């Protein structure tokens, strides 16, 4: 892998991990579109230098999220520690801490059990193209569901956000079973082409969150999952698979971290007034074009 390829893929990872368009799918499709066939094919290999490289990029992306949401994470962690001491959940920060913990469990367990098998089976250009197209449909269905009367009624019955742009319930009004539902939705991102942020946003919208809070919960929820997955696979990076690409990984990681920081900054503002439609249209166009190309 050249340094140029590392920088391009780092930029791609930093943006697509947070945009609801699937970083895993793009890490398969874009190298294949660019003619970097050895990189694309190594994504579905049992062991490869590319997987070790992506480990570093994931850790960098998670660190960028931690920096961006640092004040919120301080409150969440402090709230979690208080609940351990008092054995009660009293504040919104304390409740959010446990909502995130509960939502993390389904994807964490499923990822440990099936990530390797699903990656080797589906992290291939045609499969990723099909799932990317499906991801577009999921985003559109989420937008349609958000406008349904029962979802609007659910949002109206719960404590409201302070935002006047869009009616929606507050994050801390979610029940734990709803948090589990959002966490289960996150499991879909194990398929190359299905976006982690996209499916979790859709699950939040279906439960009456507005777009801004659905995105915020999605980004907060992604942080421990991405970081834990990256740290879990650090031995791959430090072992033989990392030989010859560690310098490229550092360069790609620096680019991924900066790209992720500006991506989340953009998206937090974007979803204050806009929705998932542009990303759904992109997924349809990119997915169908890739199906035609790789079929």
Phi, psi and omega per residue, in radians:
X1 nan 2.257 3.124
X2 -1.450 2.890 3.091
X3 -1.166 -0.588 3.084
X4 -1.085 -0.812 3.108
X5 -1.078 -0.687 3.138
X6 -1.091 -0.734 -3.136
X7 -1.185 -0.736 3.130
X8 -1.089 -0.814 -3.118
X9 -1.217 -0.589 3.064
X10 -1.101 -0.770 3.082
X11 -1.080 -0.755 3.125
X12 -1.061 -0.806 -3.133
X13 -1.092 -0.812 -3.088
X14 -1.056 -0.616 -3.124
X15 -1.453 -0.891 -2.984
X16 -1.323 -0.304 3.064
X17 -1.138 -0.530 -3.062
X18 -1.839 -0.645 2.989
X19 -1.113 2.505 -3.060
X20 -1.364 0.951 -3.068
X21 -2.298 0.177 2.998
X22 1.310 1.833 3.063
X23 -1.220 -0.668 -3.131
X24 -1.115 -0.752 3.105
X25 -1.091 -0.742 -3.129
X26 -1.247 -0.516 3.107
X27 -1.203 -0.300 3.040
X28 -1.605 -0.827 -2.984
X29 -1.315 -0.790 -3.037
X30 -1.115 -0.825 3.078
X31 -1.018 -0.628 3.125
X32 -1.192 -0.717 3.071
X33 -1.067 -0.634 -3.095
X34 -1.466 -0.039 3.124
X35 1.482 0.229 3.114
X36 -1.570 1.185 -2.941
X37 -1.121 -0.656 -3.122
X38 -1.134 -0.606 3.107
X39 -1.222 -0.820 -3.113
X40 -1.087 -0.755 -3.103
X41 -1.195 -0.507 -3.109
X42 -1.266 -0.251 3.123
X43 -1.084 -0.622 -3.111
X44 -1.693 0.094 3.095
X45 -1.308 2.722 -3.139
X46 -1.138 -0.705 3.094
X47 -2.451 2.392 3.133
X48 -2.847 2.839 3.088
X49 -1.131 -0.550 -3.078
X50 -1.169 -0.666 3.119
X51 -1.152 -0.708 3.085
X52 -1.098 -0.675 3.106
X53 -1.105 -0.789 -3.119
X54 -1.149 -0.499 3.074
X55 -0.992 -0.837 -3.136
X56 -1.094 -0.695 -3.139
X57 -1.139 -0.680 3.136
X58 -1.143 -0.737 3.107
X59 -1.079 -0.746 3.133
X60 -1.087 -0.712 3.126
X61 -1.118 -0.769 3.131
X62 -1.104 -0.688 3.122
X63 -1.141 -0.636 3.081
X64 -1.105 -0.703 3.089
X65 -1.123 -0.721 3.112
X66 -1.075 -0.708 3.130
X67 -1.153 -0.778 -3.095
X68 -1.125 -0.747 -3.101
X69 -1.736 0.454 -3.012
X70 -1.006 -0.728 -3.141
X71 -1.147 -0.721 3.134
X72 -1.168 -0.694 3.128
X73 -1.166 -0.595 3.068
X74 -1.051 -0.789 -3.133
X75 -1.168 -0.712 -3.126
X76 -1.126 -0.805 3.140
X77 -1.141 -0.736 3.095
X78 -1.089 -0.699 3.105
X79 -1.125 -0.709 3.104
X80 -1.077 -0.790 3.138
X81 -1.083 -0.697 3.117
X82 -1.074 -0.693 -3.122
X83 -1.144 -0.562 3.093
X84 -1.174 -0.593 -3.116
X85 -1.389 -0.745 -3.055
X86 -1.631 -0.335 -3.076
X87 1.040 0.577 3.072
X88 -2.446 2.692 3.041
X89 -1.983 1.938 -3.016
X90 -2.104 -0.584 -3.056
X91 -1.866 2.905 3.133
X92 -1.131 -0.626 3.117
X93 -1.163 -0.684 3.115
X94 -1.139 -0.725 3.141
X95 -1.189 -0.715 3.128
X96 -1.085 -0.667 3.113
X97 -1.006 -0.803 -3.109
X98 -1.332 -0.520 3.031
X99 -1.077 -0.720 3.123
X100 -1.181 -0.705 3.119
X101 -1.085 -0.829 -3.129
X102 -1.100 -0.718 -3.115
X103 -1.234 -0.421 -3.120
X104 -1.321 -0.482 -3.012
X105 -1.048 -0.845 -3.084
X106 -1.037 -0.832 -3.121
X107 -1.199 -0.613 3.126
X108 -1.095 -0.835 -3.124
X109 -1.171 -0.803 -3.114
X110 -1.133 -0.686 3.128
X111 -1.091 -0.763 3.117
X112 -1.088 -0.635 -3.048
X113 -1.439 -0.650 -2.936
X114 -2.192 -0.085 -3.055
X115 -0.984 -0.812 -3.087
X116 -1.088 -0.812 -3.108
X117 -1.138 -0.748 -3.119
X118 -1.187 -0.640 -3.140
X119 -1.164 -0.849 -3.109
X120 -1.147 -0.459 -3.106
X121 -1.502 -0.701 -2.973
X122 -1.971 -0.179 -3.110
X123 -1.410 1.067 3.135
X124 -2.285 2.662 -2.974
X125 -0.919 -0.877 -3.077
X126 -1.158 -0.778 3.123
X127 -1.088 -0.750 3.124
X128 -1.100 -0.654 3.114
X129 -1.132 -0.729 3.127
X130 -1.131 -0.802 -3.131
X131 -1.183 -0.555 3.077
X132 -1.126 -0.689 3.072
X133 -1.131 -0.728 3.072
X134 -1.081 -0.666 3.108
X135 -1.029 -0.711 3.079
X136 -1.047 -0.719 3.114
X137 -1.130 -0.678 3.112
X138 -1.071 -0.760 3.132
X139 -1.095 -0.734 3.121
X140 -1.158 -0.714 3.111
X141 -1.121 -0.627 3.088
X142 -1.111 -0.732 3.107
X143 -1.139 -0.699 3.109
X144 -1.139 -0.721 -3.134
X145 -1.140 -0.631 -3.121
X146 -1.087 -0.462 -3.120
X147 -1.583 -0.063 -3.131
X148 -1.191 2.535 -3.081
X149 -0.991 -0.689 -3.094
X150 -1.188 -0.584 3.108
X151 -1.271 -0.702 3.086
X152 -1.094 -0.676 3.116
X153 -1.158 -0.695 3.096
X154 -1.055 -0.767 3.130
X155 -1.136 -0.669 -3.088
X156 -1.250 -0.507 -3.092
X157 -1.340 -0.441 -3.080
X158 -1.546 2.859 3.035
X159 -0.983 2.366 -2.996
X160 -1.611 2.700 3.006
X161 -1.251 2.912 3.104
X162 -1.422 -0.185 -3.099
X163 -1.238 2.405 3.100
X164 -1.703 -0.107 -3.067
X165 -1.244 -0.617 -3.059
X166 -2.670 2.251 3.088
X167 -1.109 2.464 3.118
X168 -3.051 2.662 -3.130
X169 -1.391 2.714 3.099
X170 -1.250 2.630 3.129
X171 -1.007 -0.727 -3.059
X172 -1.304 0.007 3.053
X173 -1.578 -0.122 3.095
X174 -1.108 2.483 3.016
X175 -1.504 2.798 -3.087
X176 -1.141 -0.581 3.093
X177 -1.164 -0.547 3.072
X178 -1.235 -0.616 3.063
X179 -1.125 -0.684 3.069
X180 -1.082 -0.720 3.119
X181 -1.030 -0.780 3.113
X182 -1.149 -0.683 3.101
X183 -1.114 -0.688 3.097
X184 -1.123 -0.672 3.105
X185 -1.028 -0.598 -3.118
X186 -1.104 -0.399 3.126
X187 -1.045 -0.515 -3.133
X188 -1.010 -0.433 -3.096
X189 -1.235 -0.128 3.057
X190 -1.214 -0.286 3.079
X191 -1.590 2.154 3.141
X192 -1.032 2.087 -3.104
X193 2.026 -0.367 3.082
X194 -1.666 2.188 -3.045
X195 -1.465 2.298 3.071
X196 -1.075 -0.897 -3.110
X197 -1.163 -0.590 -3.136
X198 -1.136 -0.887 -3.079
X199 -1.216 -0.599 3.119
X200 -1.273 -0.601 3.038
X201 -1.103 -0.781 3.129
X202 -1.052 -0.759 3.115
X203 -1.075 -0.689 3.090
X204 -1.161 -0.696 3.116
X205 -1.109 -0.701 3.139
X206 -1.108 -0.490 3.118
X207 -1.620 0.246 2.975
X208 1.645 0.059 3.062
X209 -1.251 2.645 2.992
X210 -1.399 3.016 -3.055
X211 -1.104 -0.648 -3.107
X212 -1.128 -0.833 -3.119
X213 -1.310 -0.553 3.054
X214 -1.085 -0.712 3.101
X215 -1.193 -0.759 -3.117
X216 -1.085 -0.784 3.114
X217 -1.114 -0.669 3.114
X218 -1.072 -0.770 -3.126
X219 -1.206 -0.705 3.095
X220 -1.129 -0.713 -3.129
X221 -1.182 -0.611 -3.113
X222 -1.208 -0.528 -2.996
X223 -1.019 -0.965 -3.129
X224 -1.168 -0.574 3.138
X225 -1.150 -0.850 -3.124
X226 -1.127 -0.772 -3.117
X227 -1.128 -0.790 -3.130
X228 -1.126 -0.725 3.133
X229 -1.115 -0.693 3.119
X230 -1.158 -0.809 -3.134
X231 -1.162 -0.591 3.128
X232 -1.089 -0.556 -3.086
X233 -1.791 0.185 3.091
X234 -0.941 -0.663 3.088
X235 -0.961 -0.559 3.075
X236 -1.085 -0.715 -3.116
X237 -1.228 -0.667 -3.108
X238 -1.450 -0.288 -3.118
X239 -1.522 -2.841 -3.087
X240 -1.019 -0.557 -3.127
X241 -1.124 -0.404 -3.125
X242 -1.534 -0.119 -3.125
X243 -1.088 2.258 3.076
X244 1.520 -0.094 -3.123
X245 -2.257 0.140 -3.069
X246 -1.196 -0.686 3.077
X247 -1.107 -0.755 3.100
X248 -1.106 -0.642 3.136
X249 -1.141 -0.685 3.112
X250 -1.136 -0.728 3.110
X251 -1.137 -0.806 3.123
X252 -1.112 -0.652 -3.134
X253 -1.151 -0.705 3.114
X254 -1.071 -0.766 3.122
X255 -1.162 -0.734 -3.134
X256 -1.080 -0.720 -3.132
X257 -1.112 -0.807 3.139
X258 -1.136 -0.774 -3.141
X259 -1.094 -0.725 -3.139
X260 -1.134 -0.698 -3.140
X261 -1.075 -0.832 -3.120
X262 -1.280 -0.502 3.084
X263 -1.148 -0.820 -3.125
X264 -1.197 -0.611 3.080
X265 -1.069 -0.767 3.111
X266 -1.131 -0.799 -3.040
X267 -1.193 -0.648 3.105
X268 -1.027 -0.727 3.105
X269 -1.284 -0.695 -3.112
X270 -1.007 -0.807 -3.049
X271 -1.396 0.020 2.982
X272 -1.204 -0.495 -3.077
X273 -2.313 -0.127 -3.039
X274 -2.213 3.081 -3.025
X275 -2.245 -2.863 -3.015
X276 -1.531 -0.048 -3.056
X277 -0.960 -0.853 -3.112
X278 -1.018 -0.641 -3.122
X279 -1.278 -0.612 3.090
X280 -1.117 -0.777 3.131
X281 -1.089 -0.741 3.106
X282 -1.051 -0.783 -3.120
X283 -1.067 -0.700 3.103
X284 -1.102 -0.830 -3.099
X285 -1.133 -0.891 -3.111
X286 -1.156 -0.682 -3.122
X287 -1.173 -0.825 -3.121
X288 -1.168 -0.716 3.088
X289 -1.069 -0.667 -3.141
X290 -1.267 -0.602 3.063
X291 -1.074 -0.806 3.122
X292 -1.075 -0.713 -3.087
X293 -1.211 -0.692 -2.978
X294 -1.865 -0.026 3.137
X295 -1.174 nan nan
